């Protein structure tokens, strides 16, 4: 029998280890166990409570003290699904719980994490279980603990995981992080109390992308690491209110005097619920503003808004900076405030970074970058009786392209932008004129551009101006990319994914500056009007299929236009680009799906269909799928099937049809609507 260094014998398969053995395994693998618990716990808890719950699940996995004594350890008692419920009777139970104290602790952690989505048997099925019936959390007062935010791919993966059950998330993590086989993951989930362990493992397998190593690296990133945290203050206003209540009970006369002062300071222009103390905090002190050195952008691996130096001819104007910060801190009712979706307008919790301060188009403009999360624009008129304005936009996890420009001023159908210091060249072009040469654009010494035409917000789509920027060789990028203005502070990055090559691996998005990319955008760019002001970060045109049309064989393309927001969710437009006499003829939008992972790294399979009228007047149902589709079937008023990625079947215009595709590696796919 193996002997543990503590003097206890090592537990046999299925046995309960002693306290010292379990503690040694827990301490040695603590980050690994906490990450597993964090991935299994429901995202609806919020990132702060999810972090605390993950640590609680691991720390409470130790067995009772009675197991530390000599003598036979207590065996595990586990309910295992019977054969016929997803687990064959021939599968060994030892495969999932192994023979180590770590495996025993891991099982305990899984049971606790899975319990957050289960209700007691006696609890009514239609009523959510109250928080008091769940495992309690450790308490952290005065701070919010949050994992470091990842990039767009990590956010997309987190969004996808939030749509499945805890058991599916657990199987996903066990297979990629714990490197368990499907059999081992199934048995372990069954022992942890999952009702359909085999089904959860199958569903978890479908979540994995083609590049398992890349998906595993995303799971191991800081986005899902509850041991590497950043702190933020909790609800400061609520805490202040509680302290005031205590103070008023202790010294009523002092508080009465304070109320007189508050009444004078909180006049008609003051916000409701923001104390005067918040308006004099160090975060709104001009002297405390963060400023980046002018050349730091060329000597850092973090090329985003944190690398922007402070520019403009009024960066030393403490009066202007003070007014901007105080307005942000108290937000009077007379100030016009706009926020992009998912962006908070609360005062800064710490001194923000100054990006720009100067006079532009008759207004004094100040730009701040707050905590790596938002860009804030303050503007006040230089003359007249106009009101000040505050604009807020999310910019977390910006990069070379999405952090390359910010709107400084908008007047009518034109806008000026402040460019990132790594932008070495800028031109403008019209996407509806792909054959026209790009036009140069002047940029001031302070990084502010000359007025740039804006896309028309409505009506006819006669032109679509974009900026074509090139990054500097000093950051070893030196590539051109397109940005377009969709109404937020940060312009939108446009990319293109070409048709899949035969026998070639899947292609990733690339810059939309070459001929095929421009030709795809000339027919789809007008659909971007539906995305205006929705907090879009980037839009990609993915040509996922090409189809030979009936009665002539002319080619038509199927395009998936995916818009990713700064919040994470994406919106998908499926467009059918049939042959047209005009190069600028818009495609037909055949599907519109919000809040989806389709057409992203975590939604690589897509099937779309539409009715189409041939030049002869006959009607057809057309369908196309992505590269993994090997058969498409249509049922309903008419029936038919075709091998490969496309289908064309004669069908009346008003026929009711159902489309379904089979994937090469197994499984089925329904049509996007």
VOFIVEX-805201 format. One line per 4 residues: their letters; for each residue x, y, z of C-alpha. Coordinates in pm, 1 decimal. Layout:
BEGIN
A	X Y Z; ...
//
This chain:
BEGIN
XXXX	0.0 0.0 0.0; 154.7 341.7 -94.9; 238.8 566.8 198.8; 174.0 944.0 193.4
XXXX	459.4 1166.8 320.2; 239.6 1266.9 613.6; 251.0 910.5 741.4; -96.5 817.3 618.1
XXXX	-141.0 560.0 348.9; -253.1 694.6 10.4; -624.3 645.8 -55.5; -732.8 364.5 -279.6
XXXX	-966.7 432.1 -571.5; -1299.0 552.6 -436.9; -1177.2 606.4 -78.7; -1204.8 923.6 119.7
XXXX	-857.9 1067.5 196.4; -745.5 1204.6 529.7; -744.1 1575.1 606.5; -369.7 1615.5 556.4
XXXX	-372.7 1435.4 222.1; -671.4 1636.8 97.2; -519.2 1962.1 220.1; -189.4 1888.4 45.3
XXXX	-371.2 1818.5 -282.9; -590.8 2127.6 -244.0; -298.8 2362.8 -174.0; -84.4 2220.8 -454.1
XXXX	-361.4 2245.7 -716.3; -555.0 2541.1 -571.9; -549.0 2767.6 -884.0; -645.3 2474.1 -1104.1
XXXX	-941.9 2380.4 -883.5; -1063.8 2740.1 -848.4; -1053.8 2790.8 -1226.1; -1257.5 2469.6 -1272.6
XXXX	-1517.3 2584.8 -1018.7; -1534.6 2932.4 -1176.5; -1607.3 2786.4 -1520.4; -1883.7 2559.8 -1385.9
XXXX	-2058.8 2824.2 -1172.9; -2344.7 3011.5 -1344.0; -2240.2 3345.1 -1503.9; -2569.1 3491.1 -1374.1
XXXX	-2399.6 3526.0 -1033.7; -2193.3 3812.5 -1172.0; -1813.2 3812.0 -1185.5; -1761.9 3923.5 -822.0
XXXX	-1992.0 3665.5 -658.9; -1869.8 3400.4 -902.0; -1509.3 3458.9 -790.5; -1604.3 3429.6 -423.4
XXXX	-1818.2 3122.3 -486.1; -1531.8 2951.5 -672.0; -1290.3 3007.5 -384.4; -1555.7 2894.6 -134.7
XXXX	-1623.5 2573.7 -328.5; -1255.9 2479.2 -318.7; -1180.9 2583.5 38.5; -1479.7 2388.9 169.9
XXXX	-1383.3 2071.5 -11.9; -1172.0 1944.8 279.1; -1311.8 1632.6 452.7; -1406.5 1620.9 818.7
XXXX	-1147.0 1575.4 1091.0; -1264.6 1225.6 1167.7; -1080.9 1098.7 859.0; -743.9 1207.5 994.2
XXXX	-727.9 918.4 1239.5; -568.2 587.0 1161.2; -789.0 316.9 1030.1; -972.9 252.3 705.0
XXXX	-1089.2 565.2 524.1; -1459.6 606.4 462.4; -1558.9 492.5 109.9; -1725.0 730.6 -131.6
XXXX	-2097.8 685.4 -167.5; -2206.0 801.9 -508.1; -2523.2 776.6 -710.2; -2433.7 652.3 -1059.9
XXXX	-2679.9 655.2 -1350.1; -2806.9 315.9 -1443.3; -2727.1 159.5 -1781.8; -2959.7 293.8 -2046.2
XXXX	-2947.9 647.0 -1903.2; -2637.9 752.6 -2090.0; -2366.2 542.6 -1918.6; -2301.5 183.6 -2027.6
XXXX	-2279.0 -69.8 -1745.1; -1935.4 -178.1 -1864.5; -1776.0 162.3 -1799.4; -1547.5 152.6 -1493.5
XXXX	-1623.7 400.1 -1219.8; -1256.4 429.6 -1129.3; -1187.8 599.9 -1460.9; -1330.3 930.6 -1343.0
XXXX	-1225.7 957.8 -980.4; -878.2 805.2 -1011.7; -668.6 703.7 -713.4; -544.1 1036.3 -576.4
XXXX	-656.6 1281.0 -312.1; -670.7 1544.2 -586.2; -937.9 1349.8 -774.4; -1141.6 1320.5 -454.2
XXXX	-1116.1 1694.9 -386.2; -1200.9 1771.2 -749.5; -1518.5 1564.8 -718.1; -1620.8 1761.2 -407.6
XXXX	-1557.6 2090.9 -587.8; -1768.5 1981.0 -884.9; -2059.2 1879.0 -660.9; -2059.1 2217.3 -490.6
XXXX	-2032.8 2414.0 -817.5; -2309.1 2212.4 -985.5; -2534.9 2271.0 -684.0; -2575.1 2636.9 -776.3
XXXX	-2807.3 2546.4 -1063.7; -3003.3 2281.5 -874.6; -3296.5 2325.9 -639.4; -3390.9 2093.6 -353.6
XXXX	-3622.4 1807.3 -448.7; -3899.1 1949.7 -232.4; -3876.5 2298.3 -391.2; -4146.9 2382.7 -652.6
XXXX	-4009.9 2343.6 -1006.2; -4149.9 2675.8 -1134.4; -4002.5 2885.9 -854.0; -3628.2 2965.4 -860.4
XXXX	-3443.4 2841.1 -552.2; -3361.6 3131.7 -318.5; -3002.1 3228.9 -252.0; -3034.0 3104.5 108.6
XXXX	-3061.8 2747.1 -18.8; -2733.9 2771.6 -207.6; -2386.2 2734.1 -54.9; -2295.8 3052.6 130.1
XXXX	-2019.3 3282.2 8.2; -1721.2 3435.9 186.8; -1771.1 3805.2 251.1; -1550.5 4081.7 109.6
XXXX	-1659.5 4427.4 221.7; -1579.6 4745.2 35.3; -1426.0 4581.3 -272.2; -1536.4 4418.0 -592.8
XXXX	-1306.8 4136.0 -708.4; -1300.3 4081.8 -1086.1; -1084.1 3867.7 -1315.9; -888.8 4063.2 -1572.9
XXXX	-1093.6 4112.7 -1889.2; -986.9 3914.0 -2192.7; -1017.4 3999.0 -2558.6; -1306.1 3959.2 -2799.9
XXXX	-1248.0 3584.6 -2834.7; -1256.5 3530.3 -2458.2; -1573.4 3738.8 -2429.9; -1736.4 3537.5 -2708.4
XXXX	-1645.1 3211.9 -2535.4; -1780.3 3337.7 -2201.6; -2102.6 3441.5 -2375.9; -2134.5 3096.1 -2534.2
XXXX	-2074.5 2919.3 -2201.7; -2342.5 3131.4 -2035.2; -2606.0 2982.9 -2267.0; -2553.3 2620.7 -2158.0
XXXX	-2607.1 2433.9 -1831.2; -2352.3 2391.1 -1553.6; -2304.4 2025.1 -1645.0; -2215.7 2117.3 -2004.4
XXXX	-1970.6 2383.7 -1882.7; -1820.8 2125.1 -1647.9; -1774.5 1868.5 -1926.2; -1617.9 2137.0 -2147.1
XXXX	-1365.5 2226.4 -1874.3; -1294.1 1865.0 -1775.6; -1210.8 1765.6 -2132.7; -991.9 2068.6 -2215.0
XXXX	-837.1 2162.2 -1879.0; -833.6 1829.3 -1693.7; -766.4 1635.6 -2017.5; -1022.7 1367.2 -1934.6
XXXX	-1164.6 1141.2 -2200.8; -1537.7 1147.2 -2276.6; -1579.3 829.9 -2070.2; -1392.5 972.6 -1770.3
XXXX	-1576.1 1305.6 -1786.6; -1913.2 1127.9 -1810.5; -1851.3 909.7 -1506.6; -1711.0 1199.0 -1301.5
XXXX	-2011.9 1418.1 -1381.3; -2245.7 1132.6 -1289.6; -2072.0 1095.5 -952.9; -2097.9 1472.0 -901.8
XXXX	-2476.4 1454.5 -942.1; -2535.9 1560.2 -1304.7; -2871.4 1421.8 -1420.3; -2762.8 1355.1 -1781.4
XXXX	-2386.3 1324.2 -1773.7; -2348.3 1162.7 -2116.1; -2567.6 1427.3 -2279.7; -2367.8 1703.5 -2110.4
XXXX	-2041.2 1559.8 -2245.0; -2183.0 1540.5 -2596.2; -2306.7 1900.4 -2575.2; -1971.6 2013.0 -2435.7
XXXX	-1795.0 1850.6 -2729.5; -2000.8 2057.5 -2970.2; -1880.6 2378.4 -2803.5; -1517.8 2316.4 -2896.0
XXXX	-1384.3 2489.4 -3204.4; -1171.5 2317.8 -3463.2; -856.1 2449.8 -3296.0; -868.3 2276.8 -2956.5
XXXX	-530.3 2414.7 -2852.7; -649.9 2769.6 -2911.6; -973.3 2704.5 -2720.5; -774.2 2556.5 -2432.4
XXXX	-548.1 2861.8 -2425.0; -857.1 3083.9 -2402.1; -982.5 2883.9 -2101.8; -642.8 2930.3 -1936.9
XXXX	-643.6 3307.4 -1997.1; -693.4 3570.0 -1727.0; -1060.9 3609.0 -1830.0; -1129.6 3276.6 -1653.9
XXXX	-865.2 3300.6 -1378.7; -1030.1 3381.4 -1042.3; -688.7 3380.3 -873.0; -551.6 3675.0 -1073.5
XXXX	-787.0 3957.2 -984.4; -836.3 4330.0 -1011.2; -1018.9 4524.3 -743.6; -1281.8 4794.9 -773.0
XXXX	-1479.5 4976.2 -503.1; -1827.4 4857.4 -418.9; -2132.6 5084.6 -406.3; -1969.6 5393.5 -256.0
XXXX	-2291.8 5592.3 -241.0; -2475.6 5324.0 -43.6; -2189.1 5300.0 203.1; -2186.4 5677.2 242.9
XXXX	-2559.6 5678.6 308.5; -2522.7 5416.0 582.4; -2245.8 5611.6 749.5; -2457.4 5926.4 738.7
XXXX	-2746.0 5746.5 903.1; -2521.6 5641.3 1192.7; -2375.0 5988.8 1221.0; -2719.4 6148.1 1226.7
XXXX	-2826.1 5925.5 1515.7; -2512.5 6020.5 1712.6; -2505.9 6393.4 1643.5; -2838.8 6527.0 1517.6
XXXX	-2740.8 6888.9 1550.2; -2422.9 6846.7 1339.9; -2614.8 6668.6 1065.1; -2878.6 6941.7 1065.1
XXXX	-2607.9 7194.6 997.1; -2466.3 6971.5 725.1; -2808.5 6947.7 560.2; -2813.6 7324.8 522.7
XXXX	-2482.5 7309.5 336.5; -2601.0 7020.8 120.0; -2919.7 7210.5 31.7; -2709.0 7501.7 -90.8
XXXX	-2470.1 7282.7 -294.0; -2733.2 7051.4 -442.7; -2925.5 7313.3 -638.0; -3136.0 7254.1 -948.4
XXXX	-2823.8 7174.7 -1152.2; -2690.7 6909.7 -915.4; -2757.9 6537.4 -965.9; -2973.4 6337.8 -729.7
XXXX	-2796.9 6101.8 -490.8; -2434.7 6220.3 -550.8; -2281.2 6370.9 -233.9; -2064.3 6681.7 -248.4
XXXX	-1770.4 6479.3 -113.9; -1768.7 6275.1 -433.2; -1715.2 6592.7 -633.1; -1392.8 6681.5 -450.2
XXXX	-1234.9 6335.8 -448.4; -877.8 6290.0 -579.4; -1023.9 6120.0 -889.0; -1156.3 6458.9 -1006.0
XXXX	-841.5 6655.3 -923.4; -665.6 6784.7 -1240.8; -327.8 6747.4 -1070.6; -387.4 6371.6 -1027.9
XXXX	-457.6 6302.7 -1396.6; -247.2 6024.5 -1550.0; -31.1 6121.8 -1845.5; 160.1 5885.7 -2074.1
XXXX	502.2 5975.8 -2209.1; 504.0 6082.9 -2573.3; 713.2 5789.0 -2699.2; 586.0 5510.2 -2473.2
XXXX	361.0 5364.9 -2745.3; 669.1 5249.0 -2938.9; 821.0 5071.8 -2637.3; 529.0 4875.7 -2493.0
XXXX	360.6 4545.8 -2574.3; 22.6 4692.4 -2477.9; -74.2 4898.5 -2781.3; -408.9 5047.3 -2677.0
XXXX	-546.0 5364.2 -2517.7; -308.4 5331.8 -2221.7; -25.0 5413.0 -2464.2; -180.1 5737.8 -2590.4
XXXX	6.7 6051.6 -2481.0; -179.3 6366.0 -2372.7; -211.6 6597.0 -2674.1; -369.1 6930.2 -2758.9
XXXX	-281.4 7291.6 -2682.3; -482.7 7300.7 -2355.3; -340.3 6998.4 -2168.7; -198.2 7244.7 -1915.3
XXXX	-524.8 7436.4 -1867.6; -617.6 7332.7 -1513.2; -937.1 7538.8 -1520.0; -1069.2 7351.8 -1824.7
XXXX	-956.9 7014.2 -1691.7; -1109.8 7092.1 -1352.9; -1445.2 7185.9 -1508.5; -1445.1 6868.1 -1714.2
XXXX	-1368.1 6648.4 -1414.2; -1616.5 6822.8 -1184.2; -1889.3 6798.8 -1447.6; -1814.8 6429.8 -1484.0
XXXX	-1819.4 6389.3 -1106.7; -2156.2 6559.7 -1052.1; -2323.0 6557.1 -1397.9; -2559.6 6856.9 -1369.8
XXXX	-2901.1 6822.7 -1525.6; -2818.1 7085.1 -1785.3; -2536.8 6872.0 -1930.8; -2623.4 6657.2 -2231.8
XXXX	-2511.3 6297.7 -2159.6; -2486.4 6011.5 -2409.0; -2363.9 5658.6 -2343.8; -2300.7 5370.9 -2580.0
XXXX	-2477.4 5045.3 -2483.9; -2329.4 4876.6 -2180.4; -2129.8 5182.8 -2072.1; -2151.9 5331.6 -1725.3
XXXX	-2160.6 5709.5 -1672.0; -2062.0 5699.6 -1303.4; -1783.2 5929.0 -1178.6; -1428.0 5790.5 -1198.2
XXXX	-1315.2 5569.5 -909.0; -952.2 5667.8 -968.1; -773.8 5943.9 -1159.6; -834.9 5890.5 -1534.5
XXXX	-576.8 5923.9 -1809.7; -573.8 6246.2 -2011.8; -576.0 6186.6 -2388.6; -655.7 6530.1 -2529.7
XXXX	-748.0 6884.8 -2437.4; -792.7 7153.5 -2700.2; -1027.1 7371.2 -2904.9; -1203.2 7202.6 -3197.2
XXXX	-1483.0 7344.2 -3413.3; -1588.9 7614.4 -3165.2; -1578.2 7392.8 -2854.6; -1326.4 7311.5 -2584.6
XXXX	-1287.8 6932.7 -2589.6; -1129.7 6703.2 -2330.9; -1084.5 6328.3 -2376.2; -1019.0 6090.6 -2086.3
XXXX	-946.6 5719.6 -2067.7; -1088.3 5574.0 -1748.1; -948.8 5257.0 -1593.2; -897.5 5071.8 -1918.8
XXXX	-1274.2 5044.9 -1965.3; -1414.9 5368.0 -2112.3; -1329.6 5673.4 -2315.4; -1505.6 5988.7 -2195.3
XXXX	-1547.4 6306.5 -2402.3; -1627.9 6642.0 -2244.2; -1713.4 6941.0 -2464.1; -1818.6 7295.9 -2375.9
XXXX	-1893.5 7581.3 -2618.7; -1627.7 7850.5 -2646.4; -1889.3 8122.1 -2695.4; -2263.2 8163.3 -2657.5
XXXX	-2502.4 8003.0 -2414.1; -2485.2 7641.5 -2528.2; -2465.4 7356.2 -2277.8; -2178.3 7121.0 -2209.7
XXXX	-2186.2 6757.3 -2321.0; -2051.0 6429.3 -2183.2; -2015.2 6120.3 -2404.3; -1921.8 5775.7 -2272.2
XXXX	-1809.3 5473.4 -2474.7; -1669.4 5131.8 -2384.1; -1317.7 5061.9 -2510.3; -1198.6 4773.1 -2292.3
XXXX	-949.3 4542.5 -2463.5; -892.5 4779.4 -2753.6; -597.1 4700.7 -2980.4; -397.8 4844.6 -3269.3
XXXX	-708.7 4879.7 -3487.5; -1000.4 4929.4 -3247.2; -793.1 5173.8 -3042.2; -666.9 5371.4 -3341.5
XXXX	-907.2 5668.4 -3338.5; -1165.4 5852.5 -3128.2; -1422.0 6110.4 -3236.6; -1327.5 6460.3 -3120.9
XXXX	-1601.9 6659.3 -3293.1; -1911.3 6600.0 -3507.1; -2075.0 6878.8 -3703.3; -2343.3 6796.4 -3957.8
XXXX	-2229.1 6527.6 -4196.6; -1861.0 6547.0 -4098.8; -1647.7 6442.9 -3801.4; -1293.7 6496.8 -3679.7
XXXX	-1093.9 6218.6 -3515.5; -799.8 6207.7 -3277.4; -563.0 5940.6 -3410.4; -349.1 5699.9 -3213.0
XXXX	21.4 5789.2 -3205.3; 104.7 5469.7 -3399.3; -99.8 5574.7 -3704.9; 156.0 5671.4 -3970.3
XXXX	-76.9 5731.5 -4266.5; -446.3 5807.9 -4320.4; -658.5 5829.2 -4632.8; -1030.8 5823.8 -4700.3
XXXX	-1231.6 5630.8 -4954.4; -1591.3 5557.1 -5048.9; -1680.5 5188.5 -5011.0; -1948.0 5229.8 -5278.4
XXXX	-1673.3 5326.7 -5523.2; -1426.7 5035.8 -5485.5; -1233.9 5125.1 -5801.0; -1172.0 5486.0 -5694.5
XXXX	-834.7 5571.5 -5545.8; -806.0 5659.9 -5179.1; -774.8 6031.7 -5099.6; -518.9 6174.1 -4859.0
XXXX	-636.5 6346.1 -4541.2; -459.1 6618.1 -4348.2; -374.9 6561.8 -3982.3; -274.3 6837.0 -3741.5
XXXX	33.0 6827.4 -3520.5; -193.3 6741.5 -3228.3; -321.1 6426.7 -3405.6; -663.6 6568.4 -3498.3
XXXX	-779.0 6503.7 -3855.4; -938.5 6737.5 -4100.8; -1318.7 6689.9 -4128.3; -1407.4 6340.4 -4254.0
XXXX	-1741.3 6276.2 -4432.8; -1981.2 6057.8 -4234.8; -2210.9 5786.1 -4370.9; -2565.5 5911.3 -4413.0
XXXX	-2774.6 5808.8 -4109.9; -3085.4 5729.7 -4315.4; -3257.5 5760.1 -4649.4; -3070.8 5660.9 -4961.3
XXXX	-2730.5 5497.5 -4929.4; -2549.7 5687.9 -5199.9; -2201.6 5677.7 -5045.1; -2020.4 5523.0 -4751.2
XXXX	-1704.1 5708.5 -4645.1; -1441.4 5517.2 -4448.4; -1092.7 5592.2 -4320.4; -801.9 5374.9 -4431.6
XXXX	-523.7 5389.7 -4173.3; -175.6 5240.1 -4169.8; 10.4 5154.6 -3851.7; 370.9 5251.1 -3793.9
XXXX	667.4 5022.0 -3860.0; 787.1 5104.0 -3508.6; 532.7 4857.9 -3364.9; 611.5 4591.6 -3629.9
XXXX	255.5 4600.7 -3760.8; 275.1 4826.3 -4067.8; -55.4 4720.2 -4215.4; -356.0 4907.7 -4350.1
XXXX	-707.0 4872.8 -4209.3; -1050.6 5031.5 -4246.5; -1254.2 5223.3 -3987.2; -1605.4 5361.8 -4028.8
XXXX	-1819.5 5592.4 -3815.5; -2137.1 5430.7 -3677.7; -2224.8 5703.7 -3429.2; -2018.1 5605.6 -3122.7
XXXX	-1697.8 5766.0 -2996.1; -1484.3 5478.8 -3126.5; -1512.2 5404.6 -3500.3; -1576.5 5047.0 -3617.0
XXXX	-1311.3 4816.0 -3761.5; -1416.1 4645.9 -4089.2; -1267.3 4307.9 -4187.7; -1326.0 4032.8 -4445.2
XXXX	-1304.9 3651.9 -4448.4; -1278.2 3506.3 -4800.3; -1442.3 3193.3 -4936.7; -1300.3 2867.6 -4796.4
XXXX	-1035.8 2706.8 -5013.8; -1066.4 2343.7 -5117.2; -867.9 2127.3 -4877.9; -728.1 2435.0 -4703.2
XXXX	-773.7 2504.3 -4331.1; -1039.3 2756.8 -4225.8; -946.2 3115.3 -4299.9; -954.4 3389.6 -4042.3
XXXX	-1065.7 3751.7 -4082.2; -826.1 3979.7 -4267.6; -813.2 4351.2 -4339.4; -1076.8 4470.6 -4587.9
XXXX	-839.8 4671.8 -4807.6; -781.6 4438.2 -5104.6; -1000.6 4393.5 -5415.5; -1218.8 4093.3 -5310.0
XXXX	-1283.8 4250.8 -4969.0; -1384.6 4584.2 -5118.6; -1613.3 4410.3 -5370.0; -1786.6 4224.6 -5084.1
XXXX	-1835.8 4541.0 -4881.9; -1966.2 4743.6 -5177.1; -2279.5 4523.3 -5176.9; -2323.3 4486.0 -4799.4
XXXX	-2205.3 4810.2 -4641.4; -2548.4 4977.4 -4652.2; -2675.5 4711.4 -4409.8; -2453.4 4873.4 -4143.8
XXXX	-2713.2 5150.0 -4102.0; -2909.5 4908.2 -3880.7; -2610.1 4894.1 -3641.2; -2574.6 5268.3 -3583.8
XXXX	-2526.9 5367.6 -3220.0; -2535.1 5009.1 -3089.0; -2183.6 4997.1 -2942.1; -2027.3 4797.0 -3226.9
XXXX	-1657.1 4721.6 -3203.3; -1588.4 4543.2 -3534.6; -1781.6 4401.0 -3830.6; -1662.6 4108.3 -4042.0
XXXX	-1791.8 3998.9 -4382.7; -1756.7 3619.6 -4410.6; -1814.1 3468.1 -4755.3; -1910.7 3121.1 -4633.0
XXXX	-2042.1 2967.9 -4958.9; -2065.6 3015.1 -5335.1; -2356.3 2858.7 -5525.9; -2417.6 2793.0 -5895.3
XXXX	-2771.5 2908.3 -5964.8; -3023.7 2696.6 -6156.4; -3094.5 2768.1 -6523.6; -2758.2 2901.1 -6623.3
XXXX	-2509.1 2825.6 -6350.2; -2409.9 3182.9 -6274.3; -2241.8 3209.8 -5933.2; -2397.5 3373.5 -5626.9
XXXX	-2230.6 3431.4 -5290.9; -2363.9 3381.9 -4939.9; -2229.3 3632.9 -4690.8; -2248.1 3638.1 -4311.6
XXXX	-2200.5 3992.7 -4179.8; -2119.2 3968.1 -3809.1; -2106.7 4273.4 -3581.0; -1924.5 4228.9 -3249.2
XXXX	-2003.1 4479.3 -2974.0; -1778.4 4605.1 -2697.1; -2008.3 4424.2 -2453.2; -1943.0 4087.1 -2617.9
XXXX	-2272.0 3979.6 -2782.4; -2281.4 3981.5 -3159.0; -2545.1 4036.4 -3426.4; -2551.7 3844.8 -3753.1
XXXX	-2699.4 3936.0 -4091.7; -2704.5 3661.1 -4357.0; -2700.3 3817.5 -4703.2; -2754.7 3655.2 -5042.8
XXXX	-2553.9 3821.9 -5320.7; -2704.0 3716.0 -5651.3; -2567.4 3840.2 -5985.4; -2663.1 4202.4 -6049.5
XXXX	-2620.3 4453.6 -6328.2; -2476.1 4710.1 -6090.5; -2159.8 4663.4 -5889.6; -2323.1 4843.5 -5596.8
XXXX	-2653.5 4651.7 -5595.7; -2718.3 4561.4 -5229.7; -2746.5 4201.6 -5121.2; -3071.7 4055.7 -4990.7
XXXX	-3080.9 4009.3 -4611.5; -3232.5 3662.4 -4557.5; -3170.3 3630.4 -4181.1; -3109.8 3862.0 -3886.0
XXXX	-3003.9 3704.1 -3554.9; -2912.1 3913.3 -3246.7; -2707.8 3794.0 -2947.2; -2548.7 3496.1 -3116.3
XXXX	-2209.2 3330.4 -3154.3; -2282.8 3240.2 -3517.9; -2015.6 3327.3 -3774.1; -1753.2 3366.6 -3502.1
XXXX	-1479.2 3139.6 -3376.1; -1736.9 2973.5 -3150.8; -2008.1 2945.5 -3414.6; -1831.6 2820.9 -3725.1
XXXX	-2124.4 2623.9 -3870.9; -2405.6 2807.9 -4048.6; -2696.0 2716.1 -4278.0; -2910.4 2973.6 -4460.8
XXXX	-3186.2 2960.3 -4720.3; -3408.8 3182.2 -4932.6; -3664.9 3177.0 -5213.5; -3527.3 3285.1 -5550.8
XXXX	-3690.8 3358.8 -5884.6; -3504.1 3255.3 -6198.3; -3509.9 3471.1 -6514.7; -3760.4 3220.4 -6658.0
XXXX	-4007.8 3309.7 -6382.8; -3976.0 2977.3 -6198.8; -3930.4 2984.6 -5821.6; -3667.6 2785.9 -5633.1
XXXX	-3563.0 2737.2 -5274.7; -3189.6 2790.3 -5238.6; -2977.7 2691.7 -4940.8; -2609.0 2703.9 -4855.4
XXXX	-2397.3 2594.1 -4561.9; -2045.1 2650.7 -4437.0; -1750.8 2423.7 -4517.3; -1836.0 2150.9 -4261.8
XXXX	-2178.3 2084.3 -4421.3; -2186.4 1775.0 -4644.7; -2560.8 1735.2 -4705.8; -2868.0 1963.0 -4708.3
XXXX	-3228.9 1840.5 -4693.2; -3555.5 2027.2 -4748.8; -3894.5 1899.7 -4625.4; -4247.5 2039.2 -4622.7
XXXX	-4443.6 2137.3 -4932.0; -4162.1 1990.7 -5140.6; -3888.1 1745.8 -5050.4; -3535.7 1719.9 -5176.4
XXXX	-3172.4 1682.8 -5078.0; -2826.6 1747.8 -5214.1; -2478.0 1648.3 -5112.3; -2223.2 1921.3 -5046.8
XXXX	-2272.3 2274.4 -4918.5; -2550.1 2401.6 -5150.6; -2902.3 2301.4 -5255.6; -3149.0 2425.0 -5520.2
XXXX	-3501.7 2275.1 -5546.6; -3805.7 2390.4 -5745.2; -4068.5 2517.1 -5500.3; -4363.2 2760.7 -5508.5
XXXX	-4296.0 3107.8 -5373.2; -4531.4 3058.4 -5077.3; -4418.3 2701.3 -4999.5; -4366.4 2617.9 -4633.5
XXXX	-4032.3 2446.6 -4603.9; -3788.9 2324.6 -4340.7; -3416.5 2314.0 -4409.6; -3167.5 2096.2 -4225.7
XXXX	-2801.5 2017.5 -4286.4; -2573.6 1734.5 -4181.0; -2218.5 1803.8 -4070.3; -1918.6 1609.2 -4190.2
XXXX	-1807.1 1520.4 -3837.1; -2160.4 1429.6 -3727.4; -2458.2 1625.0 -3600.3; -2720.0 1841.4 -3768.5
XXXX	-2769.2 2209.9 -3832.9; -3089.5 2413.8 -3858.3; -3138.8 2715.6 -4078.2; -3065.9 3065.7 -3945.7
X	-3375.3 3284.7 -3937.2
//
